[in-house]
Amino acid sequence: MPCHWYVRRLGERAPTPIARSTWKGADMASIPLVSPVVIGGVDTHKDLHVAAVVDTDDRVLGTASFPTTRAGYRALLAWMGGFGCLGRVGVEGTGCYGAGLCRYLTGEGVEVWEVARADRADRRRRGKSDVLDAENAARAARAGLRVVTAKVRDGMVEALRMLRTTRTAAVAAHREALQVLDAQVIAAPAELRDQVRGLTRMRLVRTLASWRPGPGAPVGLEGAARMALGSLARRIVHLDDELAELDEMIAPLVRELAPSLLKAPGFGIHTTAQLLVTMGDNPERITSEPRFAKLCGVAPLDASSGKTQDRHRLNRGGDRAANSALYIVTLTRMHYDERTRKYVEKRTSEGKTKPEIIRCLKRYAAREAYYLIKHDHDHPHRAGTPA
C-alpha cells in the first residue's frame, strides 16, 4: 500500500506503527508520528477533476478541484498525500475522462479502483453535485462497494483498444455509405442507372468512383446525381483502404498477445482482440473464471424466490461487445467444430432448445478464453512471444 508518494520519491522509509506495549515509560517526544491512512475519490470531467479525501472513519477531510493536465495530476496527488498515508483512490470514469489520471496514478504506484455510478436512491435522497460525487467515490473505495480494480491502460492492449475503436467507427461509416449508395442508385435518373445496371458491388463502386461532373457543365439533376454517386463511391474506397490498414496493424498485436487463444477453435483475430480488450493490460484484476464470465454477460443470474427455486435467468449486463464476440465464436464452432456438433446433438436429444444450448456454449467459450489469455500473459515465453 503506497504511503506518502513524495516520501518514496526521496527514498525515505515510511513511518511504521509502534506497538502499544512500548508506549509505557517511553519519552513521548521520542516516539515517531504515524501518518493516518486516507482514501481519495475523484469525480472526473473533461477540463476539471473534483477530488475528495476521507479517513478510515468515513469523515471527509477535504475537497478540491484540479485541472486535467499533468501539472494538475501532480497537484492532486500531492494534495491527497498531504492528509496522510494514501491507501487507494476511487475514480469515476477511468475509461473516459479519468483515463489520463488513472494512468498517472498507476504509474506513481497508487492503487486505483474504478467506482461505478452511485446508487439512485441515495442520489435522490442526498442530491447530486461534483463534490458529492467525489465524496461518494472516496467512500465507495473505503468500503469496497461498487468498485473494481481499474484497467492499467498503459500497454499493448490499450493500443489494441484504440485501433479497434477506430476500426469499429470505420466499419459503421462504411456500412452507412453503402446503404446510402444503394438508395441513391435506385433513385438516380434512368440514363445513369442503365450505365451501372448488372454490375457487381465491387465493380459498381469502382465505376462510380471515377464519375465527376465535367468542367463547366451546368448543374442539373444528372450532374448532381453523378457528383453524389461519385462522392459516395470514393468515400467507400477510402474506407476500404483504411480498414485494410487497420487490420494490418491489429493482426500482429493479437498474434503477439494471445497466440494460444488463436489456436482454439472458433477464435479469430477480431473476437480474440475484443476479449483481450475486455481483460485489459492487467488481467490479474479478474481473479477467477466465473468473474470473467459475469463480466462478459454469459453467467446466468439466480432468479429463485419463494417456492420457485433453482431458477436462473439470462444475464443482460456485462460487456456486450465481449458477449457478442463469444456469440460469434459459438456459432462458428456449431458449424465447423466436430466436438461442438456432438455436444449440440446430445443436448438437443435431452430436450434443450437452441438458445439454451448457445448460452451453455458461450459459457464454455468464456472459460476457455480466460485460462488461455491468462496463460499467455503469465508465460509469454511459452507462447512464443518475447518475454
C-alpha positions in Angstrom: 0.0 0.0 0.0 1.7 3.2 -1.1 2.3 5.8 1.7 3.3 9.4 1.0 4.3 9.2 -2.6 6.7 12.1 -2.1 8.4 10.1 0.7 9.0 7.2 -1.7 10.4 9.6 -4.3 13.0 10.9 -1.8 14.0 7.3 -0.9 13.0 7.7 2.7 11.4 4.9 4.7 7.7 5.3 5.6 6.9 5.6 9.3 6.0 2.3 11.0 3.5 1.9 13.8 4.8 1.3 17.3 3.5 -1.5 19.5 1.2 -0.3 22.3 3.2 -2.2 24.9 6.3 0.0 24.2 4.4 3.2 25.0 4.6 2.9 28.8 7.5 4.7 30.2 8.7 6.0 26.9 9.5 9.6 26.2 6.6 10.8 24.1 8.8 13.2 22.3 11.0 10.3 21.0 8.0 8.4 19.5 7.8 9.0 15.8 4.4 10.0 14.4 2.4 7.6 12.4 0.6 9.0 9.4 -3.1 8.2 9.3 -4.4 6.2 6.3 -6.7 8.2 4.0 -8.6 7.3 0.9 -9.2 9.5 -2.1 -12.1 9.9 -4.5 -12.3 11.7 -7.8 -15.3 12.8 -9.9 -13.8 13.2 -13.4 -14.7 15.7 -16.1 -13.3 17.0 -19.4 -11.5 20.1 -18.1 -11.6 19.7 -14.3 -11.4 16.9 -11.8 -13.1 17.2 -8.3 -11.3 15.3 -5.6 -12.2 14.4 -2.0 -10.3 12.7 0.8 -11.9 10.6 3.6 -10.3 8.9 6.6 -10.9 5.3 7.8 -13.8 6.6 9.9 -15.6 7.9 6.8 -15.0 11.5 7.7 -14.5 14.0 4.8 -11.1 15.7 5.3 -11.2 18.0 2.3 -12.4 18.6 -1.2 -10.7 20.5 -4.1 -10.7 20.8 -7.9 -7.7 20.3 -10.2 -7.2 20.8 -14.0 -6.9 17.8 -16.3 -3.3 18.4 -17.1 -0.1 16.7 -16.0 0.6 19.5 -13.6 -3.0 19.1 -12.3 -2.4 15.4 -11.8 0.7 16.1 -9.8 -1.0 18.7 -7.7 -3.9 16.3 -7.0 -1.7 13.6 -5.8 0.4 15.9 -3.6 -2.8 17.4 -2.1 -4.1 13.9 -1.2 -0.8 12.8 0.2 -0.8 15.8 2.5 -3.6 14.3 4.5 -1.7 11.2 5.4 -0.8 7.8 4.0 -2.8 7.4 0.8 -4.2 3.9 0.7 -6.1 4.0 -2.6 -8.1 6.2 -4.9 -11.6 5.6 -6.3 -12.0 7.2 -9.7 -15.2 7.5 -11.7 -14.9 7.1 -15.4 -11.4 5.5 -15.7 -12.2 4.6 -19.3 -13.1 8.2 -20.4 -12.4 11.4 -18.7 -10.4 9.7 -15.9 -8.1 7.7 -18.2 -5.2 10.1 -18.0 -5.5 10.5 -14.3 -5.7 6.7 -13.8 -2.7 6.2 -15.9 -0.7 8.8 -13.9 -1.7 7.4 -10.5 -0.9 3.9 -11.5 2.5 5.0 -12.7 3.1 6.6 -9.3 2.3 3.3 -7.5 -1.1 4.3 -6.2 -3.8 1.7 -6.1 -6.7 2.9 -8.3 -10.2 1.5 -8.2 -12.9 2.2 -10.7 -16.1 3.4 -9.0 -19.5 2.6 -10.6 -22.4 5.0 -10.7 -23.8 5.9 -7.3 -27.0 4.3 -6.0 -30.0 6.1 -7.5 -32.0 6.0 -4.2 -29.0 7.6 -2.4 -28.6 10.2 -5.1 -32.3 11.2 -4.9 -32.0 11.4 -1.1 -28.8 13.5 -0.9 -28.8 15.3 -4.2 -26.2 15.5 -6.9 -23.1 17.6 -7.3 -19.5 17.2 -8.3 -18.4 17.5 -4.7 -20.9 14.9 -3.5 -19.9 12.5 -6.4 -16.2 12.8 -5.3 -17.1 12.1 -1.7 -19.2 9.1 -2.8 -16.3 7.8 -4.8 -14.0 8.1 -1.8 -16.5 6.4 0.5 -17.1 3.6 -2.0 -13.3 3.0 -2.3 -13.1 2.9 1.5 -15.9 0.4 1.9 -15.1 -1.6 -1.2 -18.6 -1.2 -2.6 -19.4 -0.6 -6.3 -15.7 -0.8 -7.1 -13.4 -2.9 -9.3 -9.7 -2.7 -10.0 -9.2 -0.2 -12.8 -7.6 -1.2 -16.1 -4.0 -0.1 -16.3 -4.3 1.3 -19.9 -0.6 1.7 -20.5 0.3 -1.3 -22.5 -0.2 -3.1 -25.8 -3.8 -4.0 -25.0 -4.7 -0.3 -24.7 -3.1 0.3 -28.1 -5.2 -2.6 -29.5 -8.3 -1.0 -28.0 -7.6 2.3 -29.7 -7.2 0.6 -33.0 -10.3 -1.4 -32.6 -12.4 1.6 -31.6 -11.2 3.4 -34.8 -12.0 0.3 -36.9 -15.5 0.0 -35.4 -16.2 3.6 -36.4 -14.8 2.9 -39.9 -17.0 -0.2 -40.3 -20.1 1.7 -39.3 -19.3 4.6 -41.7 -18.6 2.0 -44.5 -21.9 0.3 -43.9 -23.8 3.6 -43.9 -22.1 4.8 -47.1 -23.1 1.5 -48.9 -26.7 1.8 -47.8 -26.9 5.4 -49.0 -25.2 4.5 -52.2 -27.7 1.7 -52.9 -30.6 4.1 -52.2 -29.1 6.8 -54.4 -28.5 4.4 -57.3 -32.2 3.4 -57.2 -33.4 7.0 -57.2 -30.9 8.2 -59.9 -32.1 9.1 -63.4 -32.7 6.2 -65.7 -29.8 7.1 -68.1 -27.4 6.8 -65.2 -28.9 3.6 -63.8 -28.6 2.0 -67.2 -24.8 2.6 -67.2 -24.3 0.6 -64.0 -27.1 -2.0 -64.2 -25.9 -5.6 -63.6 -22.6 -4.6 -62.1 -21.3 -6.4 -59.0 -20.8 -4.4 -55.8 -17.1 -4.0 -56.3 -17.3 -3.0 -60.0 -20.2 -0.7 -59.2 -18.1 1.2 -56.6 -15.0 1.4 -58.8 -17.1 2.7 -61.7 -18.9 5.3 -59.7 -15.7 6.5 -58.0 -14.5 7.7 -61.4 -17.6 9.8 -62.0 -17.1 13.5 -61.8 -19.0 16.3 -63.5 -17.2 17.7 -66.5 -15.6 21.1 -66.3 -18.1 23.9 -66.9 -21.1 21.5 -67.1 -24.3 23.0 -65.9 -25.5 21.8 -62.5 -28.7 19.8 -63.1 -30.3 16.6 -61.9 -27.9 14.4 -63.8 -24.8 16.4 -62.9 -25.8 16.4 -59.2 -26.5 12.6 -59.3 -23.1 11.9 -60.9 -21.4 14.1 -58.2 -23.3 12.5 -55.3 -22.7 8.9 -56.5 -19.1 9.6 -57.2 -18.5 11.1 -53.8 -20.1 8.2 -52.0 -18.1 5.7 -54.0 -14.8 7.4 -53.3 -15.7 7.5 -49.6 -16.3 3.7 -49.7 -13.0 3.2 -51.5 -11.2 5.3 -48.9 -12.8 3.4 -46.0 -11.9 0.1 -47.6 -8.2 1.2 -47.6 -8.5 2.5 -44.1 -9.9 -0.8 -42.8 -7.2 -2.8 -44.6 -4.5 -0.6 -43.0 -6.1 -1.0 -39.5 -6.3 -4.8 -39.9 -2.6 -4.9 -40.8 -1.9 -3.3 -37.5 -4.3 -5.2 -35.4 -3.5 -8.8 -36.5 0.2 -8.8 -35.4 -0.8 -7.3 -32.0 -3.3 -10.1 -31.4 -0.9 -12.8 -32.5 1.7 -11.5 -30.1 -0.7 -11.1 -27.1 -2.8 -14.2 -27.4 -1.3 -16.9 -29.7 -2.7 -19.7 -27.6 -6.3 -18.4 -27.9 -6.0 -18.0 -31.6 -5.2 -21.7 -31.9 -8.5 -22.6 -30.2 -11.5 -23.5 -32.5 -13.7 -20.6 -33.5 -11.5 -17.7 -32.2 -10.4 -15.3 -34.9 -8.4 -12.1 -34.9 -11.3 -9.7 -34.0 -13.1 -11.9 -31.5 -9.8 -12.5 -29.7 -9.0 -8.8 -29.8 -12.3 -7.9 -28.2 -11.7 -10.4 -25.3 -8.2 -9.0 -24.8 -9.6 -5.5 -24.6 -12.2 -6.7 -22.1 -9.5 -8.3 -19.9 -7.2 -5.2 -20.1 -3.4 -4.9 -19.7 -3.7 -6.3 -16.2 -5.8 -9.4 -16.5 -4.9 -10.3 -12.9 -7.6 -7.9 -11.8 -10.1 -10.5 -12.8 -9.3 -13.1 -10.2 -11.4 -16.0 -11.3 -13.0 -17.5 -14.4 -16.6 -17.1 -13.1 -15.9 -13.4 -12.7 -14.8 -13.1 -16.3 -17.9 -14.9 -17.4 -20.0 -12.5 -15.5 -18.1 -9.6 -16.9 -18.9 -10.9 -20.4 -22.6 -11.4 -19.5 -22.6 -15.2 -20.0 -23.0 -16.2 -16.4 -26.7 -16.8 -15.7 -28.2 -14.9 -12.7 -30.1 -16.6 -9.9 -33.8 -15.8 -10.0 -35.1 -18.1 -7.3 -37.8 -16.8 -4.9 -40.3 -18.4 -2.5 -41.5 -21.7 -3.8 -39.7 -21.2 -7.1 -36.1 -22.5 -6.5 -33.1 -23.3 -8.7 -34.3 -20.8 -11.3 -31.9 -18.7 -13.3 -32.3 -16.0 -15.9 -30.2 -14.6 -18.8 -27.6 -12.0 -17.8 -28.3 -8.9 -19.9 -25.5 -6.9 -18.3 -21.7 -7.1 -18.7 -19.6 -6.1 -21.6 -21.9 -6.6 -24.6 -19.1 -6.4 -27.1 -17.4 -9.3 -25.4 -20.7 -11.1 -25.2 -21.1 -10.6 -29.0 -17.6 -11.9 -29.6 -18.4 -15.1 -27.6 -21.6 -15.5 -29.6 -19.7 -15.4 -32.9 -17.2 -17.9 -31.6 -20.1 -20.2 -30.5 -21.9 -20.0 -33.9 -18.6 -20.7 -35.7 -18.0 -23.8 -33.5 -21.5 -25.0 -34.1 -20.9 -25.0 -37.8 -17.3 -26.2 -38.1 -16.2 -27.9 -34.8 -17.0 -31.6 -34.6 -16.8 -31.7 -30.8 -19.3 -28.8 -30.6 -21.6 -30.5 -33.1 -21.7 -33.7 -31.0 -22.5 -31.6 -27.9 -25.4 -29.8 -29.7 -26.8 -33.2 -30.8 -26.6 -34.6 -27.2 -28.2 -31.5 -25.6 -30.9 -31.4 -28.3 -31.8 -35.1 -27.6 -32.1 -34.1 -23.9 -34.8 -31.5 -24.8 -32.7 -28.4 -24.7 -33.7 -25.5 -27.0 -31.2 -23.9 -29.3 -30.9 -20.6 -27.3 -30.2 -22.7 -24.1 -27.5 -24.7 -25.9 -25.9 -21.4 -27.2 -25.9 -20.0 -23.7 -24.1 -23.1 -22.4 -21.6 -23.0 -25.2 -20.9 -19.3 -24.7 -20.1 -20.1 -21.0 -17.7 -22.8 -22.0 -16.0 -20.5 -24.5 -15.6 -17.8 -21.9 -13.9 -20.3 -19.5 -11.5 -21.4 -22.3 -10.7 -17.9 -23.3 -10.0 -16.8 -19.7 -7.4 -19.5 -19.0 -5.7 -19.2 -22.4 -5.4 -15.4 -22.1 -4.1 -15.7 -18.5 -1.6 -18.3 -19.7 -0.2 -16.1 -22.5 0.0 -13.2 -20.1 1.7 -15.1 -17.3 4.0 -17.1 -19.5 4.7 -15.1 -22.7 7.9 -17.1 -23.5 6.0 -20.3 -23.5 3.5 -18.9 -26.1 6.3 -17.9 -28.4 6.2 -14.2 -27.6 9.0 -12.1 -26.3 9.3 -12.1 -22.5 
